[in-house]
Amino acid sequence: MTYFLQQALNALQLSSIYALIALGYTMVYGILRMINFAHGDLFMVGAFFSFIIATFAKLPFVPTLLLSMLGVGLLGVGIERVAYKPLRNAPRVSAIITALGVGIFLENLTLVFYPYPQHVPPLLPNTTWTIGGVTVSSLQVIIVLLSLGLMLLLDFIVQRTMVGMAMRAISWDKTIVPLMGVPLNLVISMTFLLGTSLGAAAGVMYGQAFPVVDPYMGILVGWKAFIAAVVGGIGNIRGAVLGAFILGSVEIMVAAFLPSTYRDFISFSLLLILLIFRPFGILGRPQTQKV
């Protein structure tokens, strides 16, 4: 039981990071009905921003986190304006190819400056406590609580503010809502700002939990977060969080009780089976379209 609780704590930490990234995927899809496949690489850029700020500016954790979120958020808005906005009425495959191209561009741009893995300086104290045989570190507690705080803040913004109301309205009908005076471009920019800044926060915390970062780290983590968003119900914010916690828990538990090489195989097999019975995701709903 002690070993199980220890692994459950590890799963909680990993799932929290997955959830922040999955939220970026699901927000963009909810507004534009497109998958921002560059989002995993924006997570990577957030980790590198924290490495650069911590190494050269030597700022503590909170300013590093805020500056990384702001920098990646503005980068996400710029990418949307330059790369995605001209393709809103284009075939979906054009937007998908563009998103993949943006991701490859970010990877190779980072590779020019940092061709080798880099070690992120520790910015948080890592005190450990033993409670009933379970080892709990202050880093794990901070990551989980900060992630949950950011998720609750996003939920508050979406459910309780005018910007969130505009996001939900545009998600419901992107054609009619702008005719009622809702600024479509501004709301889409805010969506990218929020989604990519959450991905950056995940990158900063990932760099503290697993302190070696490299230009390709966003590929696998990004795909897993995307799968978590699909499993929870793409376009549903709470579903993305639920899917991330399911995926992170299955990954950790499989690696804890079986050979680690089985981790991805069993995790994705279970998720495929789940999607067979719930093709729209756990909290997703089929969308009816008027003809």
C-alpha positions in Angstrom: 0.0 0.0 0.0 2.9 2.4 0.8 4.4 1.7 -2.6 1.0 2.3 -4.3 0.5 5.6 -2.5 4.0 6.7 -3.5 3.3 6.0 -7.1 -0.1 7.7 -6.8 1.7 10.9 -5.7 4.1 10.6 -8.7 1.0 10.1 -11.0 -0.6 13.3 -9.5 2.5 15.3 -10.4 2.8 14.0 -13.9 -0.9 14.3 -14.6 -1.0 17.9 -13.4 1.6 18.8 -16.1 -0.2 16.9 -18.8 -3.5 18.7 -17.8 -2.0 22.1 -18.3 -0.8 21.2 -21.8 -4.0 19.4 -22.7 -6.0 22.6 -21.8 -4.2 24.5 -24.5 -5.2 21.9 -27.1 -8.8 21.8 -26.1 -9.2 25.6 -25.9 -7.9 26.2 -29.4 -10.0 23.4 -30.8 -13.1 24.7 -29.0 -12.8 28.1 -30.6 -11.3 27.4 -34.1 -12.0 23.7 -34.6 -8.3 23.1 -35.4 -5.6 21.2 -33.6 -2.6 23.4 -32.8 0.1 20.7 -33.3 2.8 23.2 -32.4 1.5 23.4 -28.8 3.9 20.7 -27.6 6.8 22.7 -29.0 5.5 25.8 -27.2 5.6 23.8 -24.0 9.3 23.1 -24.9 9.9 26.8 -25.5 8.4 27.6 -22.1 10.9 25.2 -20.5 13.8 26.8 -22.4 12.6 30.3 -21.4 12.8 29.2 -17.8 16.3 27.8 -18.4 17.5 31.1 -20.0 15.9 33.3 -17.4 17.2 31.2 -14.5 20.7 30.8 -15.9 21.4 34.3 -17.2 19.1 36.6 -15.2 19.2 34.4 -12.1 15.7 35.3 -11.1 13.7 33.3 -8.6 10.9 30.9 -9.4 7.9 33.2 -9.5 9.3 35.9 -11.8 10.7 33.1 -14.0 7.3 31.5 -14.2 5.5 34.7 -15.0 8.0 35.9 -17.6 8.0 32.5 -19.3 4.2 32.4 -19.4 4.1 36.0 -20.8 6.8 35.3 -23.4 5.2 32.1 -24.7 1.7 33.6 -24.5 2.8 36.5 -26.8 4.6 34.0 -29.0 1.4 32.0 -29.3 -0.6 35.1 -30.2 2.0 36.0 -32.8 1.9 32.5 -34.4 -1.9 32.7 -34.5 -1.9 36.1 -36.3 0.9 35.2 -38.8 0.3 31.5 -39.5 -3.2 30.5 -38.5 -5.4 33.6 -39.1 -4.9 33.5 -43.0 -6.1 29.9 -43.0 -9.3 30.2 -41.0 -11.4 29.5 -44.2 -8.9 27.2 -45.8 -9.3 23.4 -45.8 -8.5 21.9 -42.4 -5.5 20.0 -43.8 -3.8 23.3 -44.6 -4.1 24.4 -41.0 -2.8 21.0 -39.8 0.2 21.1 -42.1 0.9 24.7 -41.1 0.8 23.8 -37.4 3.2 20.9 -37.9 5.5 23.3 -39.8 5.4 25.8 -37.0 6.3 23.1 -34.5 9.3 21.9 -36.7 10.4 25.6 -37.0 10.4 26.1 -33.2 12.3 22.8 -32.7 15.0 23.7 -35.2 15.2 27.3 -34.1 15.9 26.1 -30.5 18.3 23.6 -31.9 20.4 26.4 -33.5 21.1 27.9 -30.1 21.0 24.8 -27.9 21.9 21.7 -29.9 22.5 19.6 -26.7 20.3 18.9 -23.7 20.5 21.7 -21.0 20.3 21.4 -17.2 17.7 23.8 -15.6 19.0 25.3 -12.4 16.8 24.4 -9.4 14.5 27.3 -8.5 12.4 25.7 -5.8 13.4 24.1 -2.5 13.2 20.4 -2.5 12.5 19.4 1.1 11.2 15.9 1.7 8.9 14.6 4.4 8.1 11.0 5.2 4.4 10.4 6.1 3.4 6.9 6.9 6.3 5.5 4.8 5.4 7.7 1.8 8.0 10.3 0.8 6.6 13.6 -0.2 8.8 16.4 -1.6 8.0 20.1 -1.4 8.6 20.3 -5.2 5.8 17.8 -5.8 3.4 19.7 -3.5 4.2 23.0 -5.2 3.8 21.6 -8.7 0.4 19.9 -7.9 -1.0 22.9 -6.0 0.2 25.5 -8.6 -1.2 23.4 -11.5 -4.6 23.0 -9.7 -4.6 26.8 -9.0 -4.0 27.6 -12.7 -6.8 25.2 -13.7 -9.2 26.7 -11.3 -8.2 30.2 -12.5 -8.9 29.2 -16.1 -12.2 27.7 -15.2 -13.1 30.9 -13.4 -12.1 33.0 -16.5 -14.1 30.8 -18.9 -17.2 30.5 -16.7 -17.4 33.8 -14.9 -15.9 36.6 -17.0 -17.0 38.4 -20.1 -14.0 37.1 -22.0 -15.0 33.6 -21.1 -18.6 34.1 -22.1 -17.4 35.4 -25.5 -15.2 32.3 -25.8 -18.1 30.0 -25.1 -20.3 31.9 -27.5 -17.9 31.7 -30.4 -17.3 28.1 -29.7 -21.1 27.6 -30.0 -21.5 29.6 -33.3 -18.5 31.3 -34.8 -20.5 32.7 -37.7 -23.4 34.5 -35.9 -21.7 35.7 -32.7 -19.4 38.2 -34.4 -22.5 39.8 -35.9 -23.6 40.6 -32.4 -20.6 42.8 -31.7 -18.2 40.2 -30.2 -14.6 40.9 -31.4 -13.7 37.6 -32.9 -10.0 38.3 -33.5 -9.5 39.6 -29.9 -11.2 36.6 -28.4 -9.2 34.2 -30.5 -6.0 36.0 -29.5 -7.0 35.8 -25.8 -7.6 32.0 -26.2 -4.1 31.5 -27.7 -2.6 33.7 -24.9 -4.3 31.7 -22.2 -3.7 28.3 -23.7 0.0 28.8 -24.6 0.8 30.5 -21.3 -0.6 27.4 -19.5 1.7 25.2 -21.7 4.6 27.5 -20.7 3.8 27.0 -17.0 3.8 23.3 -17.6 7.2 23.6 -19.3 8.6 25.6 -16.3 7.4 23.0 -13.8 8.5 20.1 -16.0 12.0 21.7 -16.1 12.0 21.7 -12.3 10.7 18.2 -11.9 12.9 16.7 -14.6 15.7 19.2 -14.9 17.1 18.3 -18.3 15.5 20.0 -21.3 16.1 19.5 -25.0 14.6 20.9 -28.3 12.6 17.7 -29.0 11.1 17.2 -25.5 7.8 18.7 -26.6 7.1 16.0 -29.2 6.1 13.0 -27.1 4.8 15.1 -24.2 2.7 17.1 -26.6 1.2 14.1 -28.3 0.3 12.5 -24.9 -1.4 15.7 -23.8 -3.3 15.9 -27.1 -4.4 12.3 -26.6 -5.5 13.1 -23.0 -7.6 16.0 -24.4 -9.2 13.7 -27.0 -10.0 11.0 -24.3 -11.6 13.6 -22.0 -13.5 15.1 -24.9 -11.7 17.6 -27.2 -13.2 21.1 -26.7 -14.2 20.4 -23.1 -12.0 22.0 -20.5 -12.9 19.7 -17.6 -12.7 16.7 -19.9 -9.1 17.6 -20.8 -8.2 17.7 -17.2 -9.9 14.3 -16.6 -8.2 12.7 -19.6 -4.8 14.0 -18.4 -5.2 12.5 -15.0 -6.3 9.2 -16.4 -3.4 9.0 -18.8 -0.8 10.1 -16.2 -2.1 7.6 -13.7 -2.1 4.7 -16.1 1.4 5.5 -17.2 2.9 5.7 -13.7 1.1 2.6 -12.4 2.0 0.5 -15.4 5.7 1.5 -15.1 5.5 0.8 -11.3 4.1 -2.7 -11.5 5.2 -3.9 -14.9 8.4 -3.5 -17.0 8.7 0.1 -18.1 8.8 -0.9 -21.8 5.1 -1.8 -21.5 4.1 1.7 -20.3 3.1 3.3 -23.6 1.7 0.1 -25.1 -0.7 -0.6 -22.3 -1.6 3.1 -21.8 -2.5 3.7 -25.4 -4.2 0.3 -25.7 -6.5 1.2 -22.8 -7.2 4.6 -24.2 -8.1 3.2 -27.7 -10.5 0.7 -26.0 -12.1 3.6 -24.1 -12.5 5.6 -27.4 -14.2 2.7 -29.0 -17.0 2.8 -26.4 -16.9 6.7 -26.0 -15.8 8.0 -29.5 -16.4 11.6 -28.5 -14.4 11.3 -25.3 -15.6 10.9 -21.7 -17.2 14.3 -21.4 -17.5 15.1 -25.1 -20.8 15.3 -26.9 -21.6 14.7 -30.6 -22.1 18.0 -32.4 -25.3 18.3 -34.4 -25.1 20.5 -37.5 -28.0 22.2 -39.2 -28.2 21.7 -42.9 
